[in-house]
């Protein structure tokens, strides 16, 4: 019995480490972080742009607009990552517990598996 407990504990430990690694190397984090960093740099360049730079771009402070957009895209990527976190690879939904008194074929009439041929 204790061997089974140790085995389950070890498996749960590995699943937790796998989930942590999946979140750590999430591509959305890398892309979002880079967009945020570069957006801040370009935004600073837009705030410090000279009048000559603005005249070259037909009166539009292109660095200010580009930096703002890059910052927004980066923050959207990070928000997406926060709202929809990754699960561990291969982790599917947990099976539902068996119903009391329910053996094979004890389900409700509409509980047949697809392709069973009955009905």
WOQUIJO-V81940 format. One record per backbone hydrogen bond with DSSP energy under -1.0 kcal/mol. NH is the residue of the N-H (numbers start at 1). CO is the residue of the C=O. Records with the same first field share a line. If there is no record, write none. Layout:
BEGIN
NH->CO  CO
END
This chain:
BEGIN
5->1
6->2
7->3
8->4
9->5
10->6
11->7
12->8
13->9
14->10
15->11
16->12
17->13
18->14
19->15
20->16
21->17
22->18
23->19
24->20
25->21
26->23
30->26
31->27
32->28
33->29
34->30
35->31
36->32
37->33
38->34
39->35
40->36
41->37
42->38
43->39
44->40
45->41
46->42
47->43
48->44
54->50
55->51
56->52
58->55
59->54
60->57
62->60
65->61
66->62
67->63
68->64
69->65
70->66
71->67
72->68
73->69
74->70
75->71
76->72
77->73
78->74
79->75
80->76
81->77
82->78
83->79
84->80
91->88
102->99
106->103
111->108
116->113
END
